Amino acid sequence: MRDKLKAQGNIVWYLEAKDEGHGFRKKPNVDFQRLAVIKFMETYLIN
Protein backbone atom coordinates (compact mmCIF):
# COMPACT_ATOMS: atom_id res chain seq x y z
CA MET A 1 0.00 0.00 0.00
CA ARG A 2 2.81 2.40 0.89
CA ASP A 3 4.47 1.98 -2.48
CA LYS A 4 1.20 2.38 -4.40
CA LEU A 5 0.34 5.58 -2.54
CA LYS A 6 3.81 7.02 -3.12
CA ALA A 7 3.64 6.10 -6.80
CA GLN A 8 0.43 8.14 -7.06
CA GLY A 9 2.20 11.17 -5.59
CA ASN A 10 0.70 10.98 -2.12
CA ILE A 11 2.59 11.91 1.03
CA VAL A 12 3.35 8.76 3.00
CA TRP A 13 4.95 8.34 6.37
CA TYR A 14 5.83 4.70 7.06
CA LEU A 15 6.70 3.60 10.59
CA GLU A 16 8.17 0.20 11.36
CA ALA A 17 9.35 -1.06 14.73
CA LYS A 18 12.15 -3.55 14.15
CA ASP A 19 11.42 -5.29 17.47
CA GLU A 20 7.70 -5.87 16.86
CA GLY A 21 5.39 -7.58 14.42
CA HIS A 22 2.16 -6.06 13.13
CA GLY A 23 1.33 -2.98 15.17
CA PHE A 24 2.90 -1.32 18.17
CA ARG A 25 2.62 -2.81 21.66
CA LYS A 26 5.83 -1.87 23.47
CA LYS A 27 5.58 1.46 25.27
CA PRO A 28 8.56 3.16 23.56
CA ASN A 29 7.19 2.18 20.15
CA VAL A 30 3.64 3.27 21.03
CA ASP A 31 4.97 6.61 22.28
CA PHE A 32 6.97 7.13 19.09
CA GLN A 33 3.99 6.23 16.91
CA ARG A 34 1.74 8.67 18.77
CA LEU A 35 4.26 11.48 18.43
CA ALA A 36 4.64 10.72 14.72
CA VAL A 37 0.86 10.94 14.23
CA ILE A 38 0.78 14.29 16.05
CA LYS A 39 3.64 15.63 13.94
CA PHE A 40 1.98 14.41 10.73
CA MET A 41 -1.26 16.14 11.70
CA GLU A 42 0.55 19.35 12.61
CA THR A 43 2.45 19.29 9.34
CA TYR A 44 -0.28 18.31 6.88
CA LEU A 45 -3.67 18.89 8.48
CA ILE A 46 -3.38 21.95 10.69
CA ASN A 47 -1.16 24.23 8.61
Secondary structure, DSSP 8 states (H G I E B T S, - for coil): -HHHHHHTT--------TT-SSS--SHHHHHHHHHHHHHHHIIIII-
